[in-house]
Amino acid sequence: MKVIVCIKQVPDTKGGVAFNPDGTLNRAAMLAIMNPDDKAGLEAALRLKDQYGAEVTVLTMGLPKATDMLREAYAMGADKMILVTDRVLGGADTWATSSTIAAAIRNLEYDLIITGRQAIDGDTAQVGPQIAEHLGLPVVSYTQNLKIEDGYAIVERQFDDRYHVLKVQLPCLCTALAELNEPRYMTVGRIFDSFDAEVITWGRKDLTTLEDKNMGLAGSPTKIAKASDKVKKGKGVKINLDTEESVAYLMEQLTGKHII
Ligand SMILES: Cc1cc2nc3c(=O)[nH]c(=O)nc-3n(C[C@H](O)[C@H](O)[C@H](O)COP(=O)(O)OP(=O)(O)OC[C@H]3O[C@@H](n4cnc5c(N)ncnc54)[C@H](O)[C@@H]3O)c2cc1C
């Protein structure tokens, strides 16, 4: 069985978020980590390796510094590392990101693709399902438990206060929740090995199925019109009514504005 796990390097937002004066994220001031949902997805893949001898490939699209994260994944137990990087791929929105990753995956053999549900920086939760759509694969989002039986993935999919159990024929794509499991630590031996292991690096020319119109900034239909970290507060209103009248007034205002 061959499993591909898409992992993204993201700024660690636990200690707060740093902004540049122009309102963009100050990535240099924040630690870079493996996206938490992706780490759980990787752990799920490594458990399939422990159980069935699955081959686990980790793939990322990003800057060359993302190799640190790939080596971390290798030190946890991944077998192959792929970095997709090229200046012409920069400025990609989710459409261009998923088109590029799907083109990279078309170069590989796979039975199962795992992505995180959501990246903690971009936060859209679009890339996983979009990759599946590009590749014509069934997708199960919000995976909270995963087993493989006779060519099928048996997936518990989180749903409000309950879960669905879905049986999906392989190959398929699952998007993992951080709650899926407790990711293992790197081992000392594999940390050393990770520095000798090859990071396969692909650029634009290696992505033969990727069309120019679907990549980079020019191939990104989403345009950021404005970014702001400040929530504007409206002017306050002072009212002088008794309790009952105040409640009636508040109800009228809230329903009038369709808040309740
Ligand atoms: C116009 C525009 C320009 C942008 N320019 C930039 C830019 O210059 N630099 C920049 O960093 N961001 C840029 N972004 C943000 C970029 O769109 C997102 O980071 C990216 O598309 C992924 O979306 P997301 O973070 O919401 O991922 P989600 O959809 O929340 O991610 C879900 C899962 O998909 C997988 N995944 C997502 N991205 C990757 C990846 N790169 N590699 C491997 N797996 C992945 C992971 O498993 C992840 O858990 C730009 C966005 C727009 C709209």
The ligand as a Tripos MOL2 file, in Angstrom:
@<TRIPOS>MOLECULE
LIG
   53    58     1     0     0
SMALL
NO_CHARGES

@<TRIPOS>ATOM
      1 C1         -4.2240   35.8130   -3.9190 C.3       1 LIG1
      2 C2         -3.5480   34.9690   -2.8860 C.ar      1 LIG1
      3 C3         -2.1950   35.0020   -2.7990 C.ar      1 LIG1
      4 C4         -1.5530   34.2270   -1.8530 C.ar      1 LIG1
      5 N1         -0.2390   34.3070   -1.7960 N.ar      1 LIG1
      6 C5          0.4190   33.5850   -0.8980 C.ar      1 LIG1
      7 C6          1.8150   33.6360   -0.8310 C.ar      1 LIG1
      8 O1          2.4540   34.3450   -1.5900 O.2       1 LIG1
      9 N2          2.4320   32.8890    0.1210 N.ar      1 LIG1
     10 C7          1.7190   32.0720    0.9740 C.ar      1 LIG1
     11 O2          2.3220   31.3920    1.8230 O.2       1 LIG1
     12 N3          0.3830   31.9850    0.9100 N.ar      1 LIG1
     13 C8         -0.2780   32.7190   -0.0020 C.ar      1 LIG1
     14 N4         -1.6050   32.6370   -0.0460 N.ar      1 LIG1
     15 C9         -2.2910   31.7040    0.8460 C.3       1 LIG1
     16 C10        -2.4860   30.3840    0.1130 C.3       1 LIG1
     17 O3         -3.5890   30.4830   -0.7010 O.3       1 LIG1
     18 C11        -2.7550   29.2600    1.0500 C.3       1 LIG1
     19 O4         -1.7140   29.1660    1.9840 O.3       1 LIG1
     20 C12        -2.8120   27.9160    0.3300 C.3       1 LIG1
     21 O5         -3.5950   27.9880   -0.8160 O.3       1 LIG1
     22 C13        -3.3890   26.8120    1.1820 C.3       1 LIG1
     23 O6         -4.6440   27.1990    1.6730 O.3       1 LIG1
     24 P1         -4.9490   26.9990    3.2000 P.3       1 LIG1
     25 O7         -3.7470   27.4350    3.9600 O.co2     1 LIG1
     26 O8         -6.2520   27.6280    3.4920 O.co2     1 LIG1
     27 O9         -5.0130   25.4240    3.3120 O.3       1 LIG1
     28 P2         -6.2160   24.4550    3.7740 P.3       1 LIG1
     29 O10        -7.1390   24.2600    2.6300 O.co2     1 LIG1
     30 O11        -6.7960   24.9030    5.0680 O.co2     1 LIG1
     31 O12        -5.3200   23.1790    3.9670 O.3       1 LIG1
     32 C14        -5.8770   21.8760    4.0570 C.3       1 LIG1
     33 C15        -4.7710   20.8570    3.9170 C.3       1 LIG1
     34 O13        -4.2520   20.8740    2.5920 O.3       1 LIG1
     35 C16        -2.8610   20.5630    2.6200 C.3       1 LIG1
     36 N5         -2.0840   21.6920    2.1220 N.ar      1 LIG1
     37 C17        -2.4490   22.9950    2.0230 C.ar      1 LIG1
     38 N6         -1.4350   23.7240    1.5050 N.ar      1 LIG1
     39 C18        -0.4140   22.8620    1.2970 C.ar      1 LIG1
     40 C19         0.9140   22.9780    0.8060 C.ar      1 LIG1
     41 N7          1.4030   24.1500    0.4150 N.pl3     1 LIG1
     42 N8          1.6860   21.8700    0.7240 N.ar      1 LIG1
     43 C20         1.2090   20.6580    1.1150 C.ar      1 LIG1
     44 N9         -0.0260   20.4780    1.6010 N.ar      1 LIG1
     45 C21        -0.8220   21.5480    1.6820 C.ar      1 LIG1
     46 C22        -2.4910   20.3040    4.0820 C.3       1 LIG1
     47 O14        -2.6040   18.9150    4.3310 O.3       1 LIG1
     48 C23        -3.5660   21.0880    4.8230 C.3       1 LIG1
     49 O15        -3.8180   20.6290    6.1230 O.3       1 LIG1
     50 C24        -2.2870   33.4130   -0.9690 C.ar      1 LIG1
     51 C25        -3.6630   33.4030   -1.0630 C.ar      1 LIG1
     52 C26        -4.2840   34.1670   -2.0040 C.ar      1 LIG1
     53 C27        -5.7680   34.1500   -2.0690 C.3       1 LIG1
@<TRIPOS>BOND
     1     1     2 1
     2     2     3 ar
     3     2    52 ar
     4     3     4 ar
     5     4     5 ar
     6     4    50 ar
     7     5     6 ar
     8     6     7 ar
     9     6    13 1
    10     7     8 2
    11     7     9 ar
    12     9    10 ar
    13    10    11 2
    14    10    12 ar
    15    12    13 ar
    16    13    14 ar
    17    14    15 1
    18    14    50 ar
    19    15    16 1
    20    16    17 1
    21    16    18 1
    22    18    19 1
    23    18    20 1
    24    20    21 1
    25    20    22 1
    26    22    23 1
    27    23    24 1
    28    24    25 2
    29    24    26 1
    30    24    27 1
    31    27    28 1
    32    28    29 2
    33    28    30 1
    34    28    31 1
    35    31    32 1
    36    32    33 1
    37    33    34 1
    38    33    48 1
    39    34    35 1
    40    35    36 1
    41    35    46 1
    42    36    37 ar
    43    36    45 ar
    44    37    38 ar
    45    38    39 ar
    46    39    40 ar
    47    39    45 ar
    48    40    41 1
    49    40    42 ar
    50    42    43 ar
    51    43    44 ar
    52    44    45 ar
    53    46    47 1
    54    46    48 1
    55    48    49 1
    56    50    51 ar
    57    51    52 ar
    58    52    53 1
@<TRIPOS>SUBSTRUCTURE
     1 LIG1         1 GROUP 0 **** ****
